[in-house]
Amino acid sequence: MELTENTIYRHEEFGDVLVLGVHHVFERYDSDSRDGDLRSRVVRYTAKWDDYGPMPSSVRTTPVDEFRTGVGDAVRTWDRVEREMNGET
């Protein structure tokens, strides 16, 4: 199963979770050659969010393979609300 950023999935332990991203963790990485020794892949997710984003300190990381064992199908795409502050977005 391919996990997609900004997508809400049903998780058997946490209920609905928002996947924030899937990240590669390297032992060593050379930015010039764009090559490195991959250590693992982790998924960033939260079970607590609102229209603006995840609640403070609610973001978790778990190895992708471990996360996939408890996750089901995608429920829907999460559309973040952009808030305007002092005339800027």
Helices and strands as residue ranges (DSSP letters): E 7-11, E 15-30, E 35-46, E 60-63, H 64-68, E 71-77
